[in-house]
Amino acid sequence: MDTPSSRLAVVAAGGTGGHLFPAEALARELQARGWRIVLATDSRGARYAEHFPAEERLALEAATFSPRDPVGVVRGLFRIEAGVRQARAAFQRLRPAVVVGFGGYPSLPALLAAKGLHLPRLIHEQNAVLGRVNRFLSPRVNAVACAFPTLEKAPARLKPVVVGNPVRPEIKALYGQPYAEPGHTLRLLVTGGSQGARILSEVVPAALAALPEPLRLRLVVEQQTRADAVEPVRATYVAARVEAEVAPFFGDMAGRLRTADLVIGRAGASTVCELATAGRPSILVPFAAAMDDHQTLNARLLSDVGAATVIAEPQFTAIRLAEVLQGLVAKPERLSAMAAAAHLAARPDAAARLADLVEATAT
């Protein structure tokens, strides 16, 4: 029998930050408990896995396809089957004690191979809606963990364990730190996310430029935007006399959250849970094209407790955003109340809770 110090967990995750960041948080928690970690993902995942604590990385064949595209389905199934064969050969060599899936098509071959080899396996759903891959896998695993108190699109018989969404250690360290009510300077952090960032690049600078000049001169903006929008966004801020830093990517997100008075962003699962952990008030714009409108449901974690103002994408205009911003800035005490409410929705021990479930499943 394997000793705890020699046990190996395979963490399988799709190629986006929304999948990889929670997977990384779990991996670090398990590693601290003496586990060895192997990451299974696809080529896209390398962008977000630079610091992933894995002794080995498995690049598995996988494919995304639409059920309405018969040719794409056939091609996708052949690629997934190739990925299953790759994973099976790797697992026979590695002998993992457990395989943990975080959704996305790259996790599918790993979990199917684990089932075929009768290895302990579980999945974690980051969103408030069970994704297509996890929906398919849910009856084929030993346990299902989820981030949000409710899980839409889940089979009635499913009994998921609510653990929260694991956040990176540097974000977790922000939990419990006091929120300083903004004074004369208002620090605004704008995050774009990997999908649907264009509308934020267009609307946010226009809204800030439309604010009264005394308010504009109080702003310090940090905006993450698409690479092709950096120069137009920067030019808008210069013309409006708004102090701003604009870049395609911010590495130290924890540091920027720590100093932010207000955050504007999408409502991806990682974003929502990081805002709750950091205790930051926010204006959220759910991505309208998200599968099953899951970002709207994600946002409710914060909006239901008064920690966020949610603006649906069709109503997200420069005029509307300017109105919301002026209302919030006029009452700094409301920002403080929103920050406190965000903390109430947080689960800072999510990585530990999920690691407990992993260890129980592997036993």
N, C-alpha and C positions, 0 to 999 in steps of 0.2 A: 504493500500500500504506500502511495506517495506521502511523504511528510509535508506539512504545511509550507516549509521553506522551499520545497522543490516543485510545488504545484504550478502549473502553467495555465493561464487563461488566454484564449484567443478572443480578441475584441474586434468585431466586424462592423464597419460603418460605411455609409455612403460618402460620396466625395464632396460634401459641402460642410461649411463651418458648423451649421446647425446640427449635423450628425457627429462631426469629429470633435468639437469642443466638449460636449458631455462625455463622449467616449474617453477623451484624454483625462478628464477629471476623475472618472472611475479608475482608469489605468493607474493614475498616480496614487489613489487611495489604496488599491490592491497592492501596488508595489511597496507602499509603506508597511503593509501587513506581511510582506515577505513573498508575495507572488511574483512569478515571472510573466512577462506580457509579450504577446505577439499580436501585431496589427494586421488585419485583413481589410483591404480597401481596393480602389481602382486608381488609375493614373491621376484623376482629378483630386483625389484625397491628398496627394503629396503637397499641394499648395497650403494645406492647413495642418499638416502633420510634421512640420519641420522639427518640433520639439517633443513629439509624441514619445513617451518613455517605453519603447518596444525594443526587445533584443533582436527581433526579426520582423520584416514586413512581407506580407504575401500580397502580390498583385494578382487578383483574381479576375478572370473574364466575367463580364456582366454586361447588361444592356437595358436601356430604358426604351419602352415601346408603347404605342397606343393600341388598345384593343380594336380600334377601328381601322388599323392598318394590317391586313392579313400577312403581307410580305414581311413587314417589320416584326410581326409576332413570331413568324417562323425563324427569321434571322436571330431575333432576341433569344428564343428558346435554345437554339443551337449554341449560342455564346454562353448562356447560363449553364447549360449542360457541360460545356467545356470547363467552366469555372468550378462546377461541382466536382469534376474529376481532379482538377488541380487541388482543390481544398481537401478532398479525400486522401490524396497521396501525401499532402503536407501533414494532415492530422495523424495518419498512420506512423509518420516519422516523429512527430512532436509529442504525441500522446497527451493532449490537453485534458485538464480536469473539468473544464467547462468552456462553452462557447457562448459569448454574449453578443447579441445583435442590436444595433441602434437604428435599423431601418435604412432605406435606400437600396437600390438594386444591387450594389456590391455586397450587401450583407446576405443576400438571398442564397448564393452558392454555398457560403460557409455554413449557414444554418441547415440547409438541406443535406449537406455532407455530414454534418454532426448527427442529424436524425438517422441517416443511413448507417452510421457507425454506432448508434445507440449511446452517443455521448450526452452528458447533461447539458442543457441549453436553455437560454431565456432571452427575452427581448425587452427593450426599453423603448417606449414611445414618448418622444419629446413634446409633441403637440397635443392640443386638446381634442384632436380627431385622430383616430387610429389610421395610419397611412396604409396605402394599398399593399405594400410589401409586408408590413407587420400584420395587416388584416389576414393575408394569406398564411402567414407563419403562425399566427396565434394558436390554432388548434394543434400545431405540430411541435410545440415547445413545452418545457416543464413549468415555466412561470412567465408571467407578463407583468412588467413594472410600467408605471406611467408617471408623468410629471404633474398633471393637473387633477384637481379633485373630481372632475367629470371627464369621461372619455367617450366622445361621440363615435358612431359607426362601429362600435364594439359589439360582437355577438352577445346576445342576452345571457348565454351561459358563462361568459368570460368573467372571471373574478380578478381583475388587475390589482396589484399592490401599489398604492400611491406612495411614491418615495420622493417626488420632486424632480427637478432637473439639475443634475450635477453641474456646477459651475467651476471654472478654473480657480485654483488656489488664490491667485492674486485678486480675483473678484470676491471670493468668499471672505477674504481678509477685510473687506469693506463693511461687512455686516456689523451692525452695532455702532459704527462710527457716527457721531452726531452730524446732523445736517445744519449748516450755518445759514440762517435766513439771509438772503441777499441784501446787500446795502446799495450803494450807488452803482457799482458795477454788477452787471448781470451776465454770467457766463452761460452760454448756450451751446450745447453739444448736439450736432446733427449727424446721425449715422444712417448710411444708405442701405447696408445689407448687400447680399450677392444678387438679389433679384429686385427688379422694379425700382431701382434707385433714380431713374431719370426724372420722375415727377418731383422728387425731393430737390433735385438739382435745379429744377425750373421754378417751383413754387416758393421754396423757403427764401432764396435771395430776393425775389420779387416782393414777398410779404415784408421782409425786414426793411427793404428800401422804401416801402410805403408807410412805415411808421413815422410818427412825428420826430423831427430832428433831435430834440432833447433826449428822447428815448433811444434813438439810433446811436447817439454818442456814448450811451452807457453800456452798449453791448460789446462783448468779447465772444466771437463766434469761432467754433472749431467744427468744420464740416467735412465729413468723409463723403466723397462723391466719385462718380465714374471718371476714369482717366480723361475721356474726351470732353468732359464738362468742366475740368478744373479751371481753365483759363477764362471761359465765359462767366463762371460763378465768381471767380476772383475779381474780374472786371466790374461786375455788378456791385460788389461790396466796396470796391475802391470808389466808384462813382457816388455811392450812398454814404461814404465816410463812416463805414462800419469796419471796425477792427476785426480781421478774420484770418484764420489759417485754414487753407483748403488743400486737401490731399486725397489720393485714391484709397489710401489705407493708413490707419493709425495703429501702430504696434502696441503702445502702452494704453490700452483701453481702460484698464483699472485706474491708472493715474488720471485719465481724463474724466472718468466717472466721478472720481473723488472730488474733483474741483468744480464739477458742473452744477449749476443752479437749476437747470431745466434741460431735458433731453427731448429731441424730436426724432422719431424714427419709425421704422416698420414694426410689426408685431410678431416677428419670428419667436419661436419658443425660447431660444437662448437669450434674445434681447429682453423679452418680458421677464424672465427669471433673473437675469443679471440686474435689471432695474429694481426688482423687488429686493434682491440681496443687498444691493448698494443703497437702497432707500432713496431713490431719486424720483422726483415728480416728472411726468412725461406727457407729451402729446403724441399719440400713436395713430399711424395711418396704415391700417391693414392692407396688405397686397391683394388687390381685387382678384387677380388671376390665380391665387393660391388654391391648391387642390382642396375641394370641399369647404372652401372659405375658412380654412382652419385658423388663419391669423385673426379674424374677427373673434373667434371663440377664445383664442389665446389671450387677446387683449382684455377679455372680461375678468381675468384674474386680478388685474389692476383697476379697471374701471368700476367694477362692482364694489370695491372698497373705497372708491374716491381718490385713488392714487394716480389716475391718468384720465386725460380727456381724449376721447376717440373721435376722429374725423374720418368718415368713410371716404374712399378715394374719389367718388364722383363729386363730393362736396368739398374736396380739398383744393381750394383756390387761394390765391394770394390775399384776397379780401377777407375770406373766412379765417385764414390763419392769422392775419394781422389783428382781427377782432379778438380772437382767443388769446393771443399774446398780450394785448393791451389789458384785457381783463385780468390775466394772471399777474402781470407785473404791477398792476395797480393795488394788488392785495398780497404783499409778500407773505403775510401770515397764512394765506391759502396754500402757497408753495410748501411751507413748513408742514402744514397738515397733510398735504399729499405725500410728502416724503415719509412722514410717520406711518401713514396708511400703507405705503409700499412695503415697509418692513413687516407689517402684519401679515402680508401675503407670502413672505419669503420662507423657503425651506433651506437654510444654509447647510444643513447636515445631509442633503440629498445624496452626495457621493458616498457617505458612510452608510446610509440606509440601503442604497443599491448594492454596495459591497457586501453588506450583511446578507442580502438576498442571494447574491452570487455565491457566497460561501455556503449558505444553506442548500442551495440547489446542487452544488458540486459535491456535497457530502454523500 
